[in-house]
Amino acid sequence: MRSAIILAGGNSHRLGVEKALLEFSGRPLICWMAETLLSAADELVVVARDQEHAKRLAEIVSDRTLLDQTRSDRIRIRFTWDRVSGFGPVAGLEAGLGMAGGRFAFAAACDLPFLNGMVIQRLFELADPGRGYEAAVPVQPNGYFEPLHSVYEREKMQASCQRALESGERRIHVPLQELVVNRVSKEHLMPMDPELLSFFNLNTREDLEKARALWQEKGKRADYFRNTASERNRSCRLSL
């Protein structure tokens, strides 16, 4: 089983609004991301900042995620929250990985409007335990990692995040150093995503304006970025 995790608990100081709730084509971004992630994984865990925030996100996703419901197999969307506040993505990853059930899990920030299901599936393939890897992490040309667009061996990354929390470490690259990482050049992912839009994130008002312009340019976004049409016929069940 493959898991996916959205880290939705962060505060957006530069953008000034909750990123997960930014609307595209009349629906919150977190709902679009949920659809894409459920096309590439068997379950989804959404990590909020606290229990009240988790309940609010569950209500929104329950009301606004319009997944097809024509197959009998059930896709679970579950919600949890940071066990330790103030530790950013390290705490979010630790909480999400602890609730996930798959051996490997894709982890994403909540501000990726053009998340690409085919790219996610390729990263799952590249986190190949048969070759000794425990993670598949895209790498920018300047050498910087994309830790919140990556696949991790669930138990090992969770244990590493736990150790980071216990030592007071907030930097996400620190627990990552304990894993055997397949460093994936972004160029390797271009056959699935020629413009590498899957990595486009929202930090500023300018980013948001550009994303909405691209959204209109691409047309019907769900069809453009979906993995295959056959994987759209799924249903979801929410739980806290």
C-alpha positions as CSV (number, residue, x, y, z in Angstrom):
1,M,0.0,0.0,0.0
2,R,1.1,3.5,-0.8
3,S,0.3,6.5,1.4
4,A,0.2,10.2,0.8
5,I,0.5,13.0,3.4
6,I,-0.4,16.7,3.1
7,L,1.2,19.0,5.7
8,A,-1.5,21.6,6.2
9,G,-0.6,23.0,9.6
10,G,1.8,25.8,8.8
11,N,1.2,29.5,9.0
12,S,1.6,31.6,5.9
13,H,3.1,34.9,7.0
14,R,4.1,36.1,3.6
15,L,0.9,35.2,1.8
16,G,-1.3,36.2,4.7
17,V,-4.0,33.5,4.2
18,E,-4.3,29.8,4.9
19,K,-2.8,28.2,1.8
20,A,-4.9,25.0,1.9
21,L,-8.1,27.0,1.6
22,L,-7.1,29.2,-1.4
23,E,-9.8,28.7,-4.0
24,F,-9.1,27.5,-7.6
25,S,-12.2,27.1,-9.8
26,G,-14.4,27.5,-6.8
27,R,-12.8,24.8,-4.7
28,P,-10.2,24.9,-1.9
29,L,-6.7,23.9,-3.0
30,I,-6.6,21.1,-0.5
31,C,-9.5,19.4,-2.3
32,W,-7.7,19.6,-5.7
33,M,-4.6,18.2,-4.0
34,A,-6.6,15.4,-2.4
35,E,-7.9,14.2,-5.7
36,T,-4.4,14.2,-7.3
37,L,-2.9,12.3,-4.4
38,L,-5.6,9.7,-4.3
39,S,-4.9,9.0,-8.0
40,A,-1.3,8.0,-7.0
41,A,-1.7,6.5,-3.5
42,D,-4.1,4.2,-1.6
43,E,-4.7,6.5,1.3
44,L,-4.3,10.1,2.3
45,V,-3.4,11.6,5.7
46,V,-3.9,15.4,6.2
47,V,-1.9,16.9,9.1
48,A,-3.3,20.0,10.8
49,R,-1.8,22.2,13.4
50,D,-4.1,21.1,16.2
51,Q,-7.3,19.0,16.8
52,E,-9.7,21.9,16.1
53,H,-7.9,22.8,12.9
54,A,-8.1,19.1,11.9
55,K,-11.9,19.1,12.4
56,R,-12.3,22.2,10.4
57,L,-10.3,20.8,7.5
58,A,-12.3,17.5,7.6
59,E,-15.5,19.4,7.3
60,I,-14.2,21.4,4.3
61,V,-12.8,18.3,2.5
62,S,-16.0,16.3,3.3
63,D,-18.1,19.0,1.8
64,R,-15.9,20.1,-1.2
65,T,-13.9,17.1,-2.4
66,L,-16.1,15.7,-5.2
67,L,-14.4,12.4,-5.9
68,D,-16.2,9.9,-8.1
69,Q,-18.0,7.2,-6.2
70,T,-18.6,4.5,-8.7
71,R,-16.3,1.8,-7.4
72,S,-16.7,-0.3,-4.2
73,D,-13.1,0.0,-3.1
74,R,-12.8,2.7,-0.4
75,I,-10.1,5.4,-0.2
76,R,-9.5,6.7,3.3
77,I,-8.8,10.3,4.0
78,R,-7.7,10.7,7.6
79,F,-6.8,13.7,9.7
80,T,-4.3,14.2,12.5
81,W,-2.3,17.1,14.0
82,D,1.2,17.9,15.2
83,R,2.2,16.1,18.4
84,V,4.6,18.9,19.2
85,S,3.7,22.5,18.3
86,G,6.2,25.0,16.8
87,F,8.4,22.4,15.0
88,G,7.1,23.0,11.5
89,P,7.4,20.2,8.9
90,V,9.4,17.9,11.1
91,A,6.5,17.7,13.6
92,G,4.0,17.4,10.7
93,L,5.9,14.6,9.0
94,E,6.2,12.7,12.3
95,A,2.5,12.9,12.9
96,G,1.5,12.1,9.3
97,L,3.9,9.1,9.0
98,G,2.7,7.8,12.4
99,M,-0.9,7.6,11.1
100,A,-0.1,6.4,7.6
101,G,-0.2,2.6,6.8
102,G,1.9,2.2,3.7
103,R,5.5,1.1,3.7
104,F,6.3,4.2,1.7
105,A,4.6,7.6,1.9
106,F,4.7,10.7,-0.4
107,A,4.8,13.9,1.6
108,A,3.7,17.3,0.3
109,A,3.2,20.8,1.4
110,C,-0.3,22.1,1.1
111,D,0.5,24.8,-1.5
112,L,1.1,22.9,-4.7
113,P,-1.7,23.7,-7.1
114,F,-0.2,21.7,-10.0
115,L,0.8,18.6,-8.2
116,N,1.3,15.9,-10.8
117,G,0.1,12.3,-10.2
118,M,2.5,10.8,-12.7
119,V,5.5,12.5,-11.0
120,I,4.3,11.1,-7.7
121,Q,4.1,7.6,-9.1
122,R,7.5,7.9,-10.5
123,L,9.0,8.9,-7.2
124,F,7.3,5.9,-5.5
125,E,9.1,3.7,-8.1
126,L,12.4,5.5,-7.5
127,A,12.2,4.8,-3.8
128,D,13.2,1.3,-4.6
129,P,14.1,-0.8,-1.5
130,G,15.5,-3.4,-3.8
131,R,18.3,-1.0,-4.6
132,G,18.7,-0.1,-0.9
133,Y,16.9,3.2,-1.0
134,E,14.8,4.6,1.9
135,A,13.7,7.8,0.1
136,A,13.3,9.4,-3.3
137,V,13.9,13.1,-3.1
138,P,13.9,15.5,-6.1
139,V,17.0,17.7,-6.2
140,Q,17.3,21.2,-7.8
141,P,20.1,22.0,-10.1
142,N,21.8,24.0,-7.3
143,G,21.8,20.9,-5.1
144,Y,18.9,21.8,-2.8
145,F,16.4,19.1,-1.9
146,E,12.6,19.2,-2.3
147,P,11.8,17.4,1.0
148,L,8.0,18.3,0.8
149,H,7.6,16.7,-2.6
150,S,9.3,13.4,-1.8
151,V,8.7,9.7,-1.0
152,Y,9.9,8.2,2.3
153,E,10.2,4.8,3.9
154,R,7.5,5.5,6.5
155,E,8.9,3.8,9.6
156,K,12.5,5.0,9.2
157,M,11.6,8.6,8.4
158,Q,9.1,8.7,11.3
159,A,11.8,7.4,13.7
160,S,14.3,10.0,12.3
161,C,11.7,12.8,12.8
162,Q,11.1,11.6,16.4
163,R,14.8,11.8,17.2
164,A,14.9,15.3,15.7
165,L,12.0,16.4,17.8
166,E,13.5,15.0,20.9
167,S,16.7,16.9,20.3
168,G,14.9,20.1,19.5
169,E,15.8,20.1,15.8
170,R,13.4,22.0,13.5
171,R,15.3,21.7,10.2
172,I,13.7,19.1,7.9
173,H,17.0,18.2,6.2
174,V,18.4,16.8,9.5
175,P,16.2,13.7,9.8
176,L,16.6,13.2,6.1
177,Q,20.3,12.7,6.5
178,E,19.7,9.5,8.4
179,L,18.1,7.8,5.3
180,V,19.6,6.3,2.2
181,V,18.3,8.8,-0.4
182,N,17.9,8.4,-4.1
183,R,18.6,11.9,-5.2
184,V,16.4,12.4,-8.2
185,S,17.3,15.1,-10.7
186,K,14.3,17.2,-11.7
187,E,15.3,16.6,-15.3
188,H,14.5,13.0,-14.8
189,L,10.9,14.0,-14.1
190,M,10.4,16.2,-17.1
191,P,9.0,13.4,-19.3
192,M,6.0,13.4,-16.9
193,D,5.9,17.1,-16.3
194,P,7.8,19.1,-18.9
195,E,7.4,22.4,-17.2
196,L,8.0,20.9,-13.7
197,L,4.8,22.6,-12.5
198,S,4.3,19.9,-9.9
199,F,6.9,21.9,-7.8
200,F,5.3,25.3,-8.2
201,N,4.4,26.5,-4.7
202,L,2.7,29.5,-3.3
203,N,4.7,31.8,-1.0
204,T,3.7,35.3,-2.2
205,R,0.8,37.2,-3.7
206,E,2.8,37.2,-7.0
207,D,3.0,33.4,-6.9
208,L,-0.7,33.2,-6.4
209,E,-1.4,35.5,-9.3
210,K,0.9,33.5,-11.5
211,A,-0.7,30.2,-10.4
212,R,-4.2,31.4,-11.2
213,A,-3.1,32.6,-14.6
214,L,-1.5,29.2,-15.3
215,W,-4.6,27.5,-14.0
216,Q,-6.7,29.3,-16.6
217,E,-4.1,28.7,-19.3
218,K,-4.2,24.9,-18.7
219,G,-7.9,24.7,-18.8
220,K,-9.6,21.9,-17.1
221,R,-7.0,21.3,-14.5
222,A,-8.2,18.0,-13.1
223,D,-8.0,16.3,-16.5
224,Y,-4.6,18.0,-17.3
225,F,-2.8,16.8,-14.3
226,R,-4.6,13.5,-13.6
227,N,-2.7,10.3,-13.8
228,T,-5.1,8.2,-16.0
229,A,-8.8,8.5,-16.6
230,S,-9.4,5.0,-15.2
231,E,-8.1,6.0,-11.8
232,R,-10.7,8.7,-11.3
233,N,-13.4,6.4,-10.3
234,R,-12.8,6.2,-6.6
235,S,-14.7,7.0,-3.4
236,C,-13.5,8.4,-0.1
237,R,-14.2,8.1,3.5
238,L,-13.1,10.6,6.1
239,S,-12.0,9.9,9.7
240,L,-10.3,11.7,12.5
